[in-house]
Amino acid sequence: MNTAAVVLLGCPKNRVDAETLLAALGIAGYTLTPDPADADLVVVTTCAFLRSAVRESEAAIRRALALRRRRPGLRVVVAGCLVQRLGRTLQRRFPGVELAVGIDYLTEVPRLLRLRAAYACTTLPTASRPAPRLPTTPRHYAYLKVADGCDNHCSYCLLPGIRGRFRSRRLPEVVGEARSLARAGAKELILVAQDTTAYGRDIYRGPTLPRLLERLAGVPGVEWLRLMYTHPARYGPALLRELEHNPRLCRYVDVPIQHAADTVLHRMNRHHTRADIERLIARLRAIDGIHLRTTVMVGFPGETEQEFTELLRFLRAAEFDRLGAFEFSAEPGTPAAALRPRVPAALRAERLAAVMELQAAISRRRLRRLRGETLSVLADAPDTARTEWDAPEVDGVVRITGRSLPPGEFARVRITGSDEHDLTGRPV
């Protein structure tokens, strides 16, 4: 019996892709193992969004090829975004890779291996076909990918050239997959795409996310719907009403703003202004219990001290509940890579540290307000749970004291402590 291991790298969208690959391998008769050292076949599913992700992917490929040198019969496949980015040059750089496949061919890996194919990749992905999945998350939550690709063309971003044009999945198909995930035990569904708020614009000729959320709220067994990767320019009245009134939709919004200075937003080609962001935050904050997560970038080419100070002042006033920040990375082939002047690396790092220091203080203060409250949580482990305001892997947790909680179950917890990231609570 052939044994396969899949090395999973990258974001939740990549995770969903890898889960379809795992299902295809299982259907083809492979025994799946989490340890590449025990496998006859190793598939590295790669990320290539940033140079740091490329380095991580290349390191994983080298580790797989090192195993192959010790075990000459081992077959090594590289799949996903790095193949889209590098094309056939990948196998010239890594000659021990037997097969390289792009995003459109992930579920075809078993067939391509039987055919002794070496390469299968379209210039830009076009497929959006339903496929069986083998979830890799704990059974009580799962990612639900509603679309792929991106049409936003932010000046710093490679994704449109890697993942192709924005392609929504048909609404009945998404709801059908949600039902399957719920039957398998998922109580929390996390909606992901490169831009979830664009869902349906390509095939239904208008914003369809509110209708999808309404349908998903009726899926038996689903208690929490979580919306990730939204775009601040695409919040209409119908979506705001869903956030306010949909009983299953978490009062949690992930809305990356990237910056607050209009001059920087223009150079980023972000399609919104600071005033747009301020209006959106005001509308969202009017929803009872809403918590906001965002992402910002520092050190974008030409970012002046004045523009960075404007970002800091904006973040201080907005008080996002959760925030991720990263330094600009000049990705070859993007318009931003040609912009000048570049912000020196040391200054980028200094600005990143300043943003994170500010956010730590904001988060500590906002979490402190929850002490003494009794909240509903979903247990990920006997001693770890999350509120509806915390997405898995990227946000904080509730550390459970006293009696333990059954993983995958909801509970009521009284908050007894907090720090800059996490809460502490005791079941009631």
N, C-alpha and C positions, 0 to 999 in steps of 0.2 A: 504494500500500500504506500503510495507517495504521500509525503508529509510536507505541508507548506506553512511558512510563517510570513506574516505581513508586518512590515515595519511602518508604523503610522506616524507621519509628520504633518505639522501644519494646523490649520484652523478647523473649526467644526464642520465647515463645508467639505474640507478634505476628508474629515472623518466619515461623513456620509458616503463619499465616493469610495473610500476604503471598505466600508461595510458592504457595498454592492459587490466589490471584488471578492471579499471573503465569502459571500454567499455563492458567487459563481464558482469559486474553487471548491467549496463544499459540495455543490451540485455535481461538479465534474468528478467527484470521488476522492478528493484530497482529504487527508486527515489534517486538521488545523492545530498548530501549536504556537504558543506565544514566544517560544525561544528559538531564534534562528539557528542556534547550535544543534538543535534536534531535527532540523528540517532538511528535506531534499531540494526544496525550492524556497528561495527567499525573494519576496517582492518588496521593494522599497517604494512607498508612495510618498512623493516629494512635494515640497513647497518651494516657491521661487519668487515670492512677492518682494522680498528685500534681499540684499546681498548677504545679510546675516542668515536668512533662511536658506539661501543657496549653499552657504558654507556648512550649515547643519546637514542639509541633504547630501552634500558631497562626502561629508564625514561618515554618514550612515552607509553610503555606497562603498566607501573604502573598507569599512568594517565587514560588510558582506563579502567583498572580494578577498579580504584576508582569510575569511572562513573558507572560501572556495580554494585558495592556495593550499590550505591544510587538508581539504577534502575535494579533490579534483572533480568528482561527480556532481557537486552542488551546482544547481542552476540559479542564476541571479537575474532578476528582472527589475528594471527601473520604470516607474509609472508616474503619470500626473504632470504637475505644473513645470517641473524642471525639464521634462522632455519637450513640453510646449515651448519653453524659453530657449533651450539650446538646440533643439532639433537633432539632426544626425551627428552634430559635433560631440554630443554626449558620449557616444560609443567610441569616438576617436580618443576622447580623454580617458575613458574607462573601458579599455578593450575587452575586459573579462565579462562585461554585461552581455548576456545572451540575447535579451529582448528588451527594447525600449518602446513603451506605448504611451500615447497621449491620452487626454481625458476621455475622448470618444470611444476608446478601445479597452477601458478597464475591465469590463465584464467579458471581453473576448480573449483574455490572457490564456485560459486553458486551451482554447481552440488554436490560437496562434502558436503556442508551444508545440502542440501536436503537429502543426504544419512546418515547424522549424523556421518560422518567420523570425526576422531580426529587428524589424522596425515597423511601427504602425502609428501614424500621427497625422492628423489634418493640420493645416496651417493655423486655422482658427476652429475651435470646437463648435459644432452645430447641433449635436444631438441633445435631446432632453427626454430620453425614453424611460418609462417606468422599469424598475428592476428590483428583484428581491434583495433584501438587506439582512445582514447578520449583525445586529447591534452590538457595539463594543462598550456602551455605557452601562451603568447599573440599570436593572430592568425597570426601575421606577421613573426614569426620565430618558428622553430620546430627542435627538435633533431631527427637525422636519425641514428639509430643504425645499423651498417653494419656487426657486428660480435659480438660474446660473447666468454667468456673464455680467457685463456692465456696460452701460452707455454714457456714463457720466464724464469720462475722460478728464479726470483731475490731472493736473500737469505733472505730478510726481509719481503717478501710479501706472504700473505695468499691466494691471488686471485685464483691461479690454483687449490687450494684445496676447494675453495668455489664455483667458477663459472665453473670449469671443463676445459677441453682442449679447445683450440681455435677452433671456429666454425664459418666460414664465411656464410653469407646468399647468396643465388644465386643472381647473378647480375640482372637478369630481375625482381626478387622480390623486390630488393632495389629500382630500378628505378621506378617500379610500385608504391611503397609506396611514393616515392618522388613526383610523379605526383599527387597522391591523396592529399598529404599535400599542394602542390601548388594550386590545385583546391579549397582547403579550405581557401586559403589566405596567405600561407607561402611564403614570399619573400626571406627569409634567411633559409638555411638548414645547420645544424651544424652536421657534421659527427662524430660519437662517437663509441668507442669500447674500450676494454682494450688495444689494439694495432692496430690502424687503418692502419698502414703501413704494417701489416701482411695480410691485406685483400686479400683473394683469394688463398693464398699459399696452403691451405689445400684441396680445391676442384678444383682449376684450375691449380695446380702444378706450380705456379709461381706468382710473384707479379702482382696483377690485379687492384690495386688501381688507377693507371693512367687511365686505360680503363674505370673504373667506373666514375671517375671525368669527363672524356670526355663525357660520356653518360649523366651524370647529368647536365652538362652545357647546354644540349639541351632541358631540361624540361621547357616548357612554364611557365612563371611567376616567375621563380627563378632568382633572381638578384645576390645573394651572396651565395657561397658555402664556408663553414668554416671547416678547418681540425683540429681536436683536437686529443690529446693522441697518438702522433706519437712516434716512437722509433728511436733514432739517428743511430742505426746500419742498418736501412732499407731504406735509401734514395738512390735510383738508378737514373740514368740519365733520365729515362722516367718521374719519379715523379718531378724531378727538372724542366723538360721542362713544365710540367703542371703548376707548380707554376709560371713560367715565362710567359707562353703564354695563359693559359686558361682564357678567359675574365670574367668568373663568379667566379673564385676561388679567395678568398680574399688573398691579399699579407700579410699573417699572418700565422705563423707557431708555433704550440704548441709542443715543443720538450723537454720533461723532461730529463735532463742530470744526475741528482741526486748528482754527485760530479765531481771533476776534478783531483783528485789524483789517479794515476793508482793503487796504493796499495789498496785504498778504493774501487775503481770500481771493482777490482778483488774479494775482499771479498764480495762485493754486488752481484757478478755474473751477471754483467751488459752487457757482450758481446761486449763492446767497450772500447777504451782507450781515454786518453786525446787527443792524436794526431788525432784520428778519429773525435772527437768533433770539434777540431780546423779546420780540413779540411771541415767538413760539414758547419760550420758557415761561412767560407770563401766563399763556393759555394752559400750559401743562401744569404749572403750579396751582392753578385754580381747581384742579381735579383733586379731590380729597384723597390723601394718602399716597400721592404719586412720589416716586423716587427717580432721580435722573442720573444716568451714567453718560459720560462723554469721553472722547479721545481728542488730544491735541498734539500738534507737532511743533517742535522748536527748532530753530536754526535753519529755516527755509532760506534759500538764497536771497540775499538782500535784506534779510530781517534786521532792522535797525534796533538800537537800544530803545527808542521811543515805541516802536511797534511791539517789542517784547514787553515793555512796561504796560502797554495797553492790554495785552493778553493777561498779564498778572492781575491788573485791576479788574478786568472783566471776570476772571475766575473767582476773585475775592468777593465780588458782588453777587455772582450767580450762585455760589455755594452748591456745586454739584455734589450729590451724595457719593458717587463713585467716579473716579477719573483714571484713565490710562494716558501716558504720555510717552513720546518717543522722539528721537532725533531724526532730522531729515537725512535720508540716504539717497545719494545721486545714482539712480538706476539707469544704466545705458539704454537709450532708445526713448526715454521720456523727455518731454519738453523741458522739464525743470532741471534735468542734468546739464543743460546748456546755459542755464541762467548764471549770471554773475552779479555781484561778487559772492563767493562762497563764505559762509560763516565758519571761522576756524573751529577745528574739532574741540579744542579746549573750551572755547566759549559755548559751543553747543552743549557740552557736558555740564557746564556751569549753569546754563539756563534750564536744562532738564532737572538738575538737582533743586533749583529754586522753585520750579513748578511742583515737584513732588513734596518738597518741604511745606509749601503753602497748602497743598491738598491734604497732607497728613493732619495738619492743624484743623482744617475744615471738617474732615471726616471724624476726627476725635471728638470735636464739639457736637456734631450732629448725632453721632452714635450715643453720646452721653445722655442726650435727651430721651432715649428709649429706656433708660434704667427705670425699673419699677413697672414698666408696661408688660402686659401679657399678650403674646403674639402667637399666631399659628406658624408652625415650622414643618418642613419636610425633612425627615432624617435620612442622611446619606450613609451614616455609620452609627453604631451605638452611642458614640460620644460626640458626634458632629451632625449639625443640621443647618438648614438655610431658611431664611424668611422669603416671602415673595419678592423682596427687594434685592435678592442675591442670586445671580446666575452661577451655575457650577463652573469651577476652574478659574474664573476671572474676578469674582467678587469675594466678599467676606463670608464668614460662617458664624454659626452660633455654637460655642463650645458647651456641651451639656455636662452639668454636674448633678450629683445625686444619682437617681436611678437612670439606667441607660434606656435608649429608645430603640424600637425595632426598625432596622433599615427599611426604607421605602414606605414608612407610615407617617401620617400627619399627627401632630401633637400640639398641645398648648403649653407654652413655656413662659415662665416669668423671668424677665431680664434682670439679672443681678449685677452685671458688670460689663465694661466695654474698654476697648483701647482704640488705637487709630484705625484699625481694620475690622476687628471682629467683636462679637458680643459673647457674653457668658450668660447662660440661663439654666433654670431648674424646672423640670416638668411639674405641672400642677394637676 
